[in-house]
Amino acid sequence: MAGVTKVKIEESAEELRELLKKQKTALGKERIQALYLLKIGQVRTIQDLAVVLGRGSATVQRWFKAYTELGIASL
C-alpha cells in the first residue's frame, strides 16, 4: 500500500503515553502523538497521520526522518 510508513518505533506504547504526558509544548505533544498513533495502529499511512494531526505530509515525514536518524530526543 502506498504511503505506509516503515518507521520502526523503538519505544513501547506505554513509554510514548508517558512521554506525551510530560510534553510542555504543543509541538512536542504533536510529534510524540504521531509516534503513538502509529504504534497503537490508529493510523497506517503518513497521509492519514497528517490529516489527523492537521499537518502536511511533508512535515510529518520530516519528523520521522529526524526520529529515524537521531532518535526520540530529536523530537
C-alpha positions in Angstrom: 0.0 0.0 0.0 1.4 3.4 -1.0 2.2 5.7 1.9 2.5 3.1 4.6 5.3 4.1 6.8 8.2 1.8 7.5 9.4 3.7 10.6 10.4 1.3 13.4 9.3 2.8 16.6 11.6 1.5 19.4 9.5 2.8 22.3 6.5 0.9 23.7 3.0 2.4 23.6 3.2 2.9 27.4 6.5 4.8 27.1 5.1 7.0 24.4 2.0 7.7 26.5 4.2 8.8 29.5 6.3 11.0 27.2 3.1 12.5 25.8 2.1 13.5 29.3 5.4 15.1 30.0 5.5 17.4 26.9 5.3 21.1 27.7 4.7 22.4 24.2 2.0 21.8 21.6 4.6 20.9 19.0 6.3 18.4 21.3 2.9 16.8 22.0 2.1 16.6 18.3 5.3 14.8 17.5 5.1 12.2 20.2 1.4 11.8 19.4 2.4 11.0 15.8 4.6 8.1 17.0 2.0 6.9 19.5 -0.8 6.8 16.9 1.4 4.7 14.6 2.5 2.5 17.4 -1.1 1.6 18.5 -2.2 1.2 14.9 -4.7 4.1 14.9 -3.3 5.2 11.6 -1.3 3.4 8.9 -0.1 6.0 6.5 1.7 9.3 6.6 -1.2 10.9 4.8 -3.7 9.6 7.4 -1.5 10.8 10.2 -1.1 14.2 8.6 -4.9 14.6 8.3 -5.4 13.5 11.9 -2.8 16.0 13.2 -3.8 18.8 10.8 -0.3 19.0 9.3 1.1 18.5 5.9 2.5 15.1 5.0 5.9 16.6 4.2 6.1 17.9 7.8 5.2 14.5 9.3 7.8 12.9 7.0 10.5 15.4 8.3 9.6 14.4 11.9 10.0 10.7 11.1 13.3 11.3 9.3 14.6 13.1 12.4 13.4 10.3 14.6 14.9 7.6 12.4 18.3 9.4 12.3 18.6 10.8 15.8 16.0 9.0 18.0 13.3 10.3 20.2 15.4 13.2 21.6 15.2 14.8 18.2 11.5 15.3 18.5 
